[in-house]
Amino acid sequence: MAHQFALSNVTVVTADATGTVLPDHTVVVDESGRIERVAPAEQCAVPAGYRVIDGRGRFAVPGLINAHAHLFADGRPLPKILLNESLEEVVARFGHSPLGHLLFKRRAKANVITQLNSGVTTIRSLGDVRYEVVAVAAEIERGDYLGPRMIASGPLLAATGGHGAPQIALISDSPWEARRNVRANLRHGSTAIKIAATGGVTDARVVGEAGRPQLTEEEMTAICEEAHNAGVLVAAHAQSAEGILRALRAGVDTIEHGAGMTEEIIELFRHNPRSLSGTSALIPTFMAALPLIKLDPAVTGVNEVVRANGEMVYASMRQGVQDALANDIAIGMGTDSALTYVTHYNTWREIDYAVRFGGLTAAAALNAATRTNARILGLADETGAVEEGRSADLVVFGANPLDDLRTMAEPWLVAVKGRLIEQPTVQRFDELDARLDTI
């Protein structure tokens, strides 16, 4: 059960696109875990029996939303044996075994708790080994332990030999196979669907494979129809204009990573009759790309093929962000956590990279990670803002993040659905962070 409390004399960073802040406010949270009142402190009497937490000199921000996460690893480079092409079937069989399920479920639980302690109160997983994240989401919902709000995809859907196959994917080589796999995921409790519209960087075998179309438009259309029948959003890994165009025509709701846009792509983002809401959105992932191309391969462990693909995809993704900004296309935020050098406690770096490399203002980047992500994921009435009636998903910092985004690396307090974490802590990888600081 949530605690009745009031965060008094705090500065509320509203996370709107213009950077509005409300100094010296009180946020009152009721026993249901919802925000009861947000008002100037001098006008806000705290009800009797409510705990008062002095927020003087602190800054309250809506809980962060990570719209693109994986939870099967912690961000440190994977052992080379797991990247050996000849052993991929063996690795996949272990991951899909009962023992593998237990291992990856334990990892997923640890990683979602790490994200929560770093200020992430909502996570959408997009590509799991099997249904271990669905199981973690059920445990959190049941109240077994405190965790973030979870949207879990289960395994992504890919073509034979496609991105993510076979380790974290179900194979779809026809529209009916694609429908069957969507139905299987939904039956197992998935609340998101992820597809690999194109090849990817991390498992590319040749230069140019990343971005190459894989699933057909007909297969993706079948996936979107089946998911949308259940009210579930579809996310598409897509890293080329052709792949994005096919995915948008099929009706996907979010494009992950992205690429430079044509006029037809821009129009489909704005008005997509096959998507669930009538529009589609872009979720870039700078954290997944920048370490691969900015850091020495000797420390990241990536080969030259991966690095070359990463350079191409990064340049195209960056152009896609510029095109989205110029054409008023919704831009969300996702970290691609669990990939090489993408830890679960460094969500603030994605926001920082969106500013330094994507051209967003600090206010727009924070907005992407809160209000816009909530709207994209269909949660705008529930979370994403510090407003009356919303879930009390909050993160409090010692300084204004709009002045220095790095202050978000050290939350003072986190609340999810009104339940408090008063001394949030995470395990950090100092050597890895030192290298990321050079970017």
C-alpha positions as CSV (number, residue, x, y, z in Angstrom):
1,M,0.0,0.0,0.0
2,A,1.2,3.5,-0.8
3,H,1.9,5.9,2.1
4,Q,0.0,9.2,2.6
5,F,2.7,11.8,2.3
6,A,3.4,15.4,1.2
7,L,6.6,16.5,-0.4
8,S,6.7,20.1,0.8
9,N,8.5,23.2,-0.4
10,V,9.9,21.5,-3.5
11,T,10.5,22.9,-6.9
12,V,8.4,20.9,-9.5
13,V,10.1,20.5,-12.8
14,T,6.9,20.0,-14.9
15,A,8.8,18.3,-17.8
16,D,6.7,20.2,-20.4
17,A,8.5,21.0,-23.7
18,T,9.3,24.6,-22.6
19,G,11.0,23.8,-19.3
20,T,8.4,25.2,-16.9
21,V,9.3,25.0,-13.2
22,L,7.1,25.7,-10.2
23,P,9.2,26.8,-7.2
24,D,8.2,26.2,-3.6
25,H,5.3,23.8,-4.2
26,T,3.8,21.0,-2.2
27,V,2.9,17.6,-3.7
28,V,0.3,15.7,-1.7
29,V,0.0,11.9,-2.3
30,D,-3.1,10.0,-1.0
31,E,-3.2,6.4,0.2
32,S,-4.1,5.1,-3.2
33,G,-0.7,6.3,-4.5
34,R,-2.2,9.1,-6.6
35,I,-1.3,12.8,-6.5
36,E,-4.0,14.5,-4.6
37,R,-2.9,18.0,-4.9
38,V,-0.1,20.1,-6.4
39,A,-0.1,23.7,-5.2
40,P,2.1,26.6,-3.9
41,A,3.3,25.5,-0.4
42,E,1.8,28.6,1.3
43,Q,-1.7,27.7,-0.2
44,C,-1.5,23.9,0.5
45,A,-2.5,22.6,3.9
46,V,-1.3,19.1,4.4
47,P,-4.1,16.9,5.8
48,A,-3.7,15.5,9.3
49,G,-2.0,12.2,9.5
50,Y,0.1,12.7,6.3
51,R,3.8,12.3,6.6
52,V,5.6,15.5,5.5
53,I,8.9,15.2,3.6
54,D,10.8,18.5,3.4
55,G,11.8,19.0,-0.2
56,R,13.4,22.4,0.4
57,G,16.2,22.9,-2.1
58,R,15.1,19.8,-4.1
59,F,13.6,19.3,-7.5
60,A,10.8,16.9,-8.3
61,V,10.5,15.5,-11.8
62,P,7.9,13.0,-13.2
63,G,9.2,9.4,-13.0
64,L,11.3,8.6,-16.0
65,I,9.9,6.2,-18.7
66,N,12.2,3.9,-20.6
67,A,10.4,3.0,-23.8
68,H,13.0,0.7,-25.1
69,A,14.7,-1.7,-22.7
70,H,16.2,-5.2,-22.7
71,L,16.7,-6.9,-19.3
72,F,18.8,-10.0,-20.1
73,A,22.2,-8.4,-19.3
74,D,23.7,-5.6,-17.3
75,G,25.5,-3.6,-20.0
76,R,29.0,-4.9,-19.5
77,P,30.5,-6.5,-22.7
78,L,29.2,-10.0,-23.1
79,P,31.7,-12.9,-23.0
80,K,33.0,-13.7,-26.4
81,I,31.7,-17.2,-26.3
82,L,28.1,-15.8,-26.3
83,L,28.9,-13.9,-29.5
84,N,30.4,-16.9,-31.4
85,E,28.2,-17.5,-34.5
86,S,28.9,-21.2,-34.4
87,L,27.5,-21.5,-30.9
88,E,24.4,-19.3,-31.3
89,E,22.0,-22.3,-31.4
90,V,23.6,-23.8,-28.3
91,V,23.3,-20.5,-26.5
92,A,19.7,-20.1,-27.6
93,R,18.7,-23.6,-26.4
94,F,20.1,-22.8,-23.0
95,G,18.3,-19.5,-22.8
96,H,15.0,-21.2,-23.6
97,S,15.5,-24.1,-21.1
98,P,14.0,-24.1,-17.6
99,L,17.4,-23.3,-16.1
100,G,17.9,-20.5,-18.6
101,H,14.5,-19.1,-17.7
102,L,15.4,-19.0,-14.0
103,L,18.7,-17.3,-14.8
104,F,17.2,-14.6,-17.0
105,K,14.3,-14.0,-14.7
106,R,16.7,-13.4,-11.9
107,R,18.6,-11.0,-14.1
108,A,15.5,-9.2,-15.2
109,K,14.3,-8.7,-11.7
110,A,17.7,-7.3,-10.6
111,N,17.8,-5.0,-13.6
112,V,14.3,-3.6,-13.3
113,I,15.0,-2.8,-9.6
114,T,18.2,-1.0,-10.7
115,Q,16.3,1.0,-13.2
116,L,13.7,1.9,-10.5
117,N,16.4,3.1,-8.1
118,S,17.8,5.3,-10.9
119,G,14.5,7.0,-11.3
120,V,12.8,4.9,-14.0
121,T,9.2,4.2,-12.9
122,T,7.9,2.7,-16.2
123,I,9.7,0.3,-18.5
124,R,8.8,-1.2,-21.8
125,S,10.9,-4.2,-22.6
126,L,11.3,-4.9,-26.3
127,G,12.9,-8.3,-26.9
128,D,13.2,-10.8,-24.1
129,V,14.8,-14.3,-24.1
130,R,11.3,-15.8,-23.6
131,Y,8.7,-14.7,-21.0
132,E,10.8,-14.0,-18.0
133,V,10.0,-10.3,-18.0
134,V,6.3,-11.1,-18.2
135,A,6.8,-13.2,-15.0
136,V,8.6,-10.3,-13.3
137,A,5.9,-7.9,-14.3
138,A,3.3,-10.2,-12.8
139,E,5.2,-10.5,-9.5
140,I,5.4,-6.7,-9.3
141,E,1.7,-6.3,-10.1
142,R,0.9,-8.9,-7.4
143,G,2.9,-6.9,-4.9
144,D,5.6,-9.5,-4.2
145,Y,8.2,-6.6,-4.3
146,L,8.4,-3.0,-5.3
147,G,9.1,-2.4,-9.0
148,P,8.4,-0.1,-11.9
149,R,5.3,-0.2,-14.1
150,M,6.1,-2.9,-16.7
151,I,5.2,-3.3,-20.3
152,A,6.7,-6.6,-21.4
153,S,7.1,-7.9,-25.0
154,G,8.4,-11.4,-24.6
155,P,10.5,-12.5,-27.5
156,L,10.5,-10.3,-30.6
157,L,9.3,-11.4,-34.0
158,A,11.9,-11.9,-36.7
159,A,12.4,-13.6,-40.0
160,T,14.7,-16.6,-40.3
161,G,18.2,-15.4,-39.8
162,G,16.8,-12.0,-38.9
163,H,17.8,-9.5,-36.1
164,G,17.6,-11.2,-32.7
165,A,17.1,-14.7,-34.1
166,P,17.3,-17.2,-32.6
167,Q,18.3,-16.0,-29.1
168,I,15.5,-13.5,-28.4
169,A,13.1,-14.0,-31.3
170,L,10.3,-16.2,-32.6
171,I,10.6,-16.9,-36.3
172,S,7.9,-15.7,-38.7
173,D,8.3,-16.5,-42.4
174,S,4.7,-15.9,-43.6
175,P,1.8,-13.7,-42.5
176,W,0.1,-16.6,-40.8
177,E,3.2,-17.6,-38.9
178,A,3.5,-14.0,-37.9
179,R,-0.1,-14.0,-36.6
180,R,0.4,-17.2,-34.7
181,N,3.5,-15.8,-33.0
182,V,1.6,-12.7,-31.9
183,R,-1.1,-14.8,-30.5
184,A,1.5,-16.9,-28.7
185,N,3.0,-13.9,-27.1
186,L,-0.3,-12.4,-26.1
187,R,-1.4,-15.8,-24.6
188,H,1.8,-15.8,-22.5
189,G,0.9,-12.3,-21.1
190,S,2.9,-10.0,-23.4
191,T,1.6,-6.4,-23.3
192,A,3.8,-5.2,-26.1
193,I,4.9,-6.6,-29.5
194,K,8.4,-6.0,-31.0
195,I,9.3,-6.8,-34.5
196,A,12.6,-6.7,-36.5
197,A,11.7,-4.9,-39.7
198,T,15.4,-4.7,-40.6
199,G,18.8,-6.1,-39.8
200,G,20.6,-4.8,-36.7
201,V,24.1,-3.7,-35.7
202,T,25.0,-6.1,-32.9
203,D,24.4,-9.3,-34.8
204,A,25.4,-8.1,-38.3
205,R,27.6,-10.5,-40.3
206,V,28.5,-8.2,-43.1
207,V,28.8,-4.4,-43.6
208,G,25.5,-3.1,-44.7
209,E,23.3,-5.7,-43.0
210,A,22.0,-3.3,-40.4
211,G,19.0,-1.6,-42.0
212,R,18.5,-4.2,-44.7
213,P,14.7,-5.0,-44.8
214,Q,13.8,-8.4,-43.4
215,L,10.2,-9.0,-42.5
216,T,7.9,-8.3,-45.4
217,E,5.2,-5.6,-45.3
218,E,2.5,-8.4,-45.5
219,E,4.0,-10.1,-42.4
220,M,4.2,-6.9,-40.5
221,T,0.7,-6.0,-41.4
222,A,-0.5,-9.3,-40.1
223,I,1.4,-8.6,-36.8
224,C,-0.1,-5.2,-36.4
225,E,-3.6,-6.3,-37.1
226,E,-3.4,-9.1,-34.6
227,A,-1.7,-7.0,-31.9
228,H,-4.1,-4.0,-32.4
229,N,-7.1,-6.3,-32.1
230,A,-5.9,-6.8,-28.5
231,G,-5.2,-3.1,-28.0
232,V,-1.4,-3.8,-27.9
233,L,1.2,-1.4,-29.5
234,V,3.7,-2.7,-32.0
235,A,7.3,-1.5,-31.9
236,A,9.6,-2.0,-35.0
237,H,13.3,-2.2,-35.0
238,A,14.0,-0.3,-38.2
239,Q,17.3,1.3,-39.3
240,S,16.8,2.4,-42.9
241,A,14.3,4.5,-44.8
242,E,12.9,1.5,-46.7
243,G,12.5,-0.6,-43.6
244,I,10.8,2.3,-41.8
245,L,8.5,2.9,-44.7
246,R,7.4,-0.7,-44.9
247,A,6.8,-0.9,-41.2
248,L,4.8,2.3,-41.1
249,R,2.6,1.2,-44.0
250,A,2.0,-2.0,-42.0
251,G,0.8,0.1,-39.1
252,V,3.5,0.0,-36.5
253,D,3.1,2.4,-33.6
254,T,6.7,3.2,-32.8
255,I,9.9,3.1,-34.9
256,E,12.9,2.1,-32.8
257,H,16.3,3.7,-33.6
258,G,15.2,5.3,-36.9
259,A,16.8,6.7,-40.0
260,G,16.6,9.7,-42.4
261,M,13.0,10.3,-43.6
262,T,11.3,10.8,-46.9
263,E,8.1,12.9,-47.4
264,E,6.1,9.7,-47.4
265,I,7.6,8.6,-44.2
266,I,7.0,11.9,-42.6
267,E,3.3,11.9,-43.6
268,L,2.9,8.3,-42.3
269,F,4.4,9.3,-38.9
270,R,1.9,12.1,-38.7
271,H,-1.1,10.3,-40.0
272,N,-1.0,6.5,-39.9
273,P,-4.4,5.0,-40.4
274,R,-3.3,1.5,-39.5
275,S,-1.6,2.4,-36.2
276,L,-3.5,2.1,-32.9
277,S,-3.7,5.8,-32.3
278,G,-3.7,7.1,-35.8
279,T,-0.1,8.4,-35.5
280,S,3.3,6.8,-35.0
281,A,6.4,8.0,-33.0
282,L,10.1,7.7,-33.1
283,I,12.2,6.2,-30.3
284,P,15.9,6.9,-31.0
285,T,18.6,5.1,-28.9
286,F,21.8,7.1,-28.8
287,M,23.2,5.0,-25.9
288,A,23.2,1.9,-28.0
289,A,25.1,3.5,-30.9
290,L,27.6,5.9,-29.4
291,P,29.8,3.6,-27.3
292,L,30.2,1.3,-30.3
293,I,31.6,4.0,-32.5
294,K,33.2,6.4,-30.0
295,L,35.1,3.9,-27.8
296,D,38.0,1.7,-28.6
297,P,36.8,-1.7,-29.9
298,A,39.4,-3.3,-27.6
299,V,37.3,-2.3,-24.6
300,T,33.9,-2.7,-26.1
301,G,34.7,-6.0,-27.6
302,V,32.9,-5.3,-30.9
303,N,34.4,-6.4,-34.2
304,E,35.0,-4.2,-37.3
305,V,31.8,-5.3,-39.0
306,V,29.7,-4.3,-36.0
307,R,31.6,-1.0,-35.7
308,A,31.1,-0.2,-39.4
309,N,27.4,-0.9,-39.3
310,G,27.2,1.1,-36.1
311,E,28.7,4.2,-37.8
312,M,26.3,4.0,-40.7
313,V,23.2,3.5,-38.5
314,Y,24.2,6.2,-36.1
315,A,24.6,8.8,-38.8
316,S,21.2,7.8,-40.3
317,M,19.5,7.7,-36.9
318,R,20.8,11.2,-36.1
319,Q,19.4,12.4,-39.4
320,G,16.1,10.8,-38.5
321,V,15.9,12.8,-35.3
322,Q,16.6,16.0,-37.1
323,D,13.8,15.2,-39.6
324,A,11.5,14.4,-36.7
325,L,12.3,17.7,-35.0
326,A,11.7,19.7,-38.2
327,N,8.4,18.0,-38.9
328,D,6.8,17.9,-35.4
329,I,7.0,14.1,-35.2
330,A,6.7,12.7,-31.6
331,I,10.1,11.7,-30.3
332,G,10.3,9.5,-27.2
333,M,13.2,8.1,-25.2
334,G,14.6,4.6,-24.9
335,T,18.1,3.4,-23.8
336,D,18.3,-0.1,-25.4
337,S,19.6,-1.1,-21.9
338,A,21.5,-4.4,-21.6
339,L,23.4,-3.9,-24.8
340,T,27.2,-3.2,-24.8
341,Y,27.9,-0.3,-22.4
342,V,24.2,0.5,-21.9
343,T,23.7,0.0,-18.2
344,H,20.4,0.1,-16.3
345,Y,21.3,3.0,-14.1
346,N,22.5,5.4,-16.8
347,T,19.2,6.5,-18.2
348,W,20.3,10.1,-17.7
349,R,23.0,9.6,-20.4
350,E,20.4,8.9,-23.1
351,I,18.7,12.2,-22.2
352,D,22.1,13.9,-22.2
353,Y,23.0,12.3,-25.6
354,A,19.7,13.4,-27.1
355,V,20.7,17.0,-26.3
356,R,24.4,16.9,-27.2
357,F,24.1,14.6,-30.3
358,G,20.4,14.8,-31.2
359,G,19.9,18.5,-31.0
360,L,17.0,18.5,-28.5
361,T,16.9,21.1,-25.8
362,A,17.2,19.8,-22.2
363,A,13.5,20.6,-21.7
364,A,12.5,18.7,-24.8
365,A,14.7,15.7,-24.0
366,L,13.3,15.5,-20.4
367,N,9.8,15.8,-21.9
368,A,10.5,12.9,-24.3
369,A,11.5,10.7,-21.3
370,T,8.3,11.6,-19.4
371,R,5.2,13.2,-20.8
372,T,5.8,12.3,-24.5
373,N,6.7,8.7,-23.6
374,A,3.6,8.4,-21.5
375,R,1.5,9.6,-24.5
376,I,3.2,7.3,-27.0
377,L,2.6,4.3,-24.7
378,G,-1.0,5.2,-24.0
379,L,-0.3,6.1,-20.4
380,A,-0.9,9.8,-20.5
381,D,-3.8,9.7,-18.0
382,E,-1.8,7.5,-15.6
383,T,1.8,8.8,-15.4
384,G,4.3,11.1,-17.0
385,A,3.5,14.3,-15.2
386,V,3.4,15.7,-11.6
387,E,-0.3,16.6,-11.8
388,E,-3.4,15.9,-9.7
389,G,-5.0,12.6,-10.4
390,R,-1.9,11.0,-11.9
391,S,0.0,8.1,-10.3
392,A,2.6,9.4,-7.8
393,D,5.6,8.4,-10.0
394,L,8.3,10.9,-9.0
395,V,12.0,11.3,-8.8
396,V,13.6,14.0,-6.7
397,F,17.1,15.5,-7.3
398,G,19.4,17.8,-5.5
399,A,19.6,20.3,-8.4
400,N,17.6,21.3,-11.4
401,P,18.3,18.7,-14.1
402,L,17.5,21.3,-16.8
403,D,20.6,23.1,-15.6
404,D,22.8,20.0,-15.4
405,L,21.5,16.7,-16.6
406,R,24.2,14.8,-14.8
407,T,22.5,15.6,-11.5
408,M,20.0,12.9,-12.6
409,A,22.7,10.3,-11.9
410,E,22.1,10.6,-8.2
411,P,18.3,10.6,-7.2
412,W,17.6,11.7,-3.7
413,L,14.2,10.0,-3.6
414,V,12.1,7.9,-5.9
415,A,8.3,7.2,-5.7
416,V,6.4,4.7,-7.8
417,K,2.6,4.5,-7.5
418,G,3.1,6.4,-4.2
419,R,5.5,4.0,-2.7
420,L,8.8,5.5,-1.6
421,I,12.5,4.6,-2.0
422,E,14.2,7.1,0.2
423,Q,17.8,6.1,-0.3
424,P,17.9,4.8,-3.8
425,T,21.2,3.0,-4.5
426,V,22.5,1.1,-7.5
427,Q,25.6,-1.0,-8.3
428,R,27.8,1.0,-10.6
429,F,30.6,-0.1,-13.0
430,D,33.2,2.6,-12.4
431,E,35.6,1.6,-15.2
432,L,32.7,1.5,-17.7
433,D,31.4,4.8,-16.5
434,A,34.8,6.4,-16.8
435,R,35.0,5.4,-20.4
436,L,31.5,6.6,-21.1
437,D,32.4,10.0,-19.6
438,T,34.9,10.4,-22.5
439,I,32.1,10.5,-25.0
